[in-house]
Amino acid sequence: WCSDFGDRLSASLFNTRLPFIFALDRAGFVLDPTKVSLRCATPHDGDSMHKLCSPPGGNDPRCSPGCFTPADTEGCQSGGRGALQLCYEESELMLMLSEHEHFVRFDPFDPFDECGQGNGCRYNELVLDAQLFSLTLPDVVQAIFYPTAGNRPHALSVQARFASAFGLGAAELPLLELDLTG
């Protein structure tokens, strides 16, 4: 099933004001922002899995994988799920973060939200170009992280498998504990 989504990767941008991630029990990658290409960003779960282009990867300017389809006649500027617009381009990242803060402040937390993560769907979604990501491996991954309440043994396993796959030593791929409590 994931071949339909092989043209994009989802990520989140978080900080002390927006300490929300996709899952509190999973390991994640810290990415080098100079080695990724941002297709778009949304101040919530952007439902990127349902925004498919044909052919995958999309060479149609009316379709950006994970961001918008030809049905969204104004591209990212089309109206979105309670947002000013459907998605935000790289030059609008600060506006997206401002929208995200607004949602967090004024939308009630619902652990049974429509994204089914049990975390209120309070994370943002950045859609990255998977082809560039693949071309910049392993350098694009600066570290492995896991949330404080997360699964450290699993994170150690992810770190070991990634390091082994690319011939890296532990010092070249640090394991970081992420404290989201502020």
Disulfide bonds with the S-S distance in Angstrom:
Cys40-Cys67 2.08
Cys53-Cys63 2.04
Cys76-Cys87 1.96
Cys115-Cys121 1.94
